[in-house]
Amino acid sequence: MTLAEALAARIDELLEQTGLTQYQLAKRSGLAQTTIADIRKMRNKGTNILNLSAIAQGFGMDLPQFFNSPLFYGENISD
């Protein structure tokens, strides 16, 4: 799995867990809905850390909590 795939999967996972929509996450994070959509659809291969931090905050967590998932374990990332 690439890092872009892991990021998309993690956002999808958290949206499902929290019951938030992409629109609600965009409002909470202060990002454009298209930014989140681009990450989820892997159109944005080089997502910047500021956007990831905003997304994590939109979910009510910090970056370590966001990345605390088996999706990001070294052996699971191929790029």
Secondary structure, DSSP 8 states (H G I E B T S, - for coil): --HHHHHHHHHHHHHHHHT--HHHHHHHHT--HHHHHHHHTT--TT--HHHHHHHHHHTT--HHHHH-SGGGSGGG---
